[in-house]
Each structure stands twice: as C-alpha cells, then as structure tokens.
Amino acid sequence: MSIFGFRTRSAERDAATDAGRFDRLSRLLGELTQEISIEKAGLENRYRSAAADAAFLVDAIENDGVSDRSRDRVEELTAAILRCEKRLDLLSRQVSVLSGFRQGLADFVAQSRTGNDPR
C-alpha cells in the first residue's frame, strides 16, 4: 500500500520474517545449551575420576604412610576438584540463563502471534 510514496510490506511477509528470525534464535539457544551440556558431562566424568583418585590416595596416606609425591598429588587433585566445582557451577548458571532466554523468547512469540503487545 502506498500513501504519498510511503510503502509498507504485508503483514504476512512481516510475520514470516519474524518467524524465521525467532526460529534461528531458538536454534542458536538450543545449540549453545547443547554445547554447555557436552562440556558439563565431560567435566563431571573427570571430576568423579579425580575425586576417586584423591580418595584412594588419602586412604593410602592414612594407612600406609606413602611418599611425599603422593601427598603432592592429593593437593593437586584437591585443587583440580575445586576448579571443577567452580566451572560446573558456572556452566549450570549458563544453562539457567539460556533456559530463561528460551522461555522469554517462547513467551514473546506466543504473545506476538495472538496480537498482544509483548511489552
């Protein structure tokens, strides 16, 4: 439609453009969540392994009086475990934020489709 040379696109075209944009954003948020989940799963496996190794070493130290090298290894494992816990916490928070983004996007899209102003 043209009024004094000003043209607007059809509502259908705008809706299709918006739908494509929101779909891409939803897929991206899903990909990021999946990346974080993969990293988290790998880190959790390494965390469990380090915790088991540390537990066995502590038990050996308490029972057998092992070398200083074993004591140093326990300290290394303890530091690694603490770093893992911090990283796992950060990854969990990232997933939570992305989940909030996805819910906000879903709400926005639903409101847009019903014609309600999402603001």
SEVEX-786161 format. One record per atom (N, C-alpha, C): residue in one letter; x, y, z. Coordinates in steps of 0.2 Angstrom, whole numbers, plus 5000, padded with zeros to 4 digits. Atoms other than C-alpha are relative to their C-alpha. Example, Ala and Ser with C-alpha at 12.3 -4.5 7.8 and 13.67 -1.06 7.14 Angstrom:
<rs>
A500449945000A506249785039A500450065000S499649944999S506849955036S499650055003
</rs>
This chain:
<rs>
M500449945000M500050005000M500450065000S499549945000S500750174996S499550065001I500349934998I500250345004I500650054999F499549955001F501250484997F500749984999G499350035001G502650374991G500349955006F499850044994F502750285008F499749934999R500250075002R502650095005R500149965007T499950044994T502349965019T500049934997R500050075003R502649775017R499349975003S500650034998S501149655020S500249975007A499950034994A500849585037A500249935000E499750065001E501149415031E500749994999R499350005001R502849455025R500450025006D499749984993D503249535042D500049945004A500050064996A502649385051A500549944998A499550055002A503649265040A500750025002T499349974998T505249375043T500149995007D499950014992D504949375062D500049935001A499950074999A504649185062A500649974999G499350025002G506249155053G500550025005R499549974996R507249265064R499949975007F500150034994F506449195080F500249925000D499850075000D506749015074D500749995000R499350004999R508549055071R500350015007L499849994993L508749125088L499949945005S500250064996S507848975096S500549944999R499550055001R509048855087R500750025003L499449984997L510548955092L500049995008L500050014993L510048955110L500049925002G500050074999G509748765109G500749974998E499350025001E511548745101E500450015006L499649984994L512348845115L499949955006T500150044994T511448745128T500349934999Q499750065001Q511948585120Q500850005001E499349994999E513748645119E500249995008I499849994993I513748685138I499949935003S500150064997S512948515142S500549954998I499450055002I514348415132I500650025005E499449984996E515648515141E499949985008K500250024993K514748485158K500149935001A500050075000A514648305155A500749975000G499350025000G516448285151G500450025006L499749974994L516948395166L499849955006E500350054994E515848285178E500449945000N499650075000N516748125172N500750015003R499349994998R518448205175R500050015008Y500149984993Y517848275192Y499949935004R500150074996R517248095198R500749965000S499450035000S518848025192S500650035005A499549964996A519948155201A499849995008A500250014993A518848135217A500249935002A499950074998A519047945217A500849995001D499350014999D520947955214D500250045007A499849964994A521048085228A499849965007A500250044994A520047975240A500549945001F499650055000F521147825236F500750025003L499349974998L522747925239L499950025008V500149984993V522047995256V500049945004D500050064997D521647825261D500749975001A499450035000A523347765257A500550035004I499549964996I524247905265I499849995008E500250014993E523247875281E500249935003N499950074998N523547685281N500749984999D499450035001D525247665274D500650055000G499449954999G526247825276G500450014993V499749995007V526547855257V500550064999S499549955001S527847965249S499750075000D500249935001D527848155248D499750014993R500349995007R527448135230R499349995000S500750025000S525848055234S499650065004R500349954997R525448195246R499950064995D500049955005D525848325232D499549994995R500550015004R524748235221R499350015003V500749994997V523248245233V499950075000E500149935000E523548435234E499850024993E500149985007E523548445215E499349984998L500750035001L521948335214L499550055004T500449964996T521148445228T499950074996A500049945004A521548605218A499649994994A500450015006A520848525202A499349995001I500750024998I519248465211I499750075001L500349934999L518948645217L499950044994R500149975006R519248715200R499449974996C500550045003C518048585193C499350035003E500749984996E516648635206E499850074997K500149935002K516848815201K499750014993R500250005007R516748785182R499349965000L500750035000L515248665185L499450045002D500549954997D514348795195D499950064994L500149955005L514648925181L499649974994L500450035006L514048805167L499349995002S500750004998S512448775177S499750065000R500349945000R512148955179R499950024992Q500149995007Q512448975160Q499449974997V500650035003V511148845156V499450035003S500649964997S509948935168S499850064996V500149945004V510149095159V499849994993L500350025007L509949015142L499349985000S500650034999S508448925148S499550065001G500449944999G507749095154G499950044993F500049965006F508149175137F499549964995R500450045004R507249025128R499350015002Q500749994998Q505649045139Q499850074998G500249935002G505649235136G499950004993L500150005007L505849205118L499349974998A500750045001A504349075118A499450055002D500549964998D503349195128D499950064995F500049945005F503749345116F499649984994V500350035006V503249235101V499349995001A500750024999A501649175108A499650065001Q500449934999Q501149355113Q499950034993S500049975006S501649415096S499449974995R500550035004R500549285087R499350015002T500749994998T499049325097T499850074999G500149935001G499249505093G500050055006N499949964994N499549565111N500750035000D499449975000D500949685113D500449975005P499650044995P502349585121P500450055005R499749954995R502949745131R499650005006
</rs>
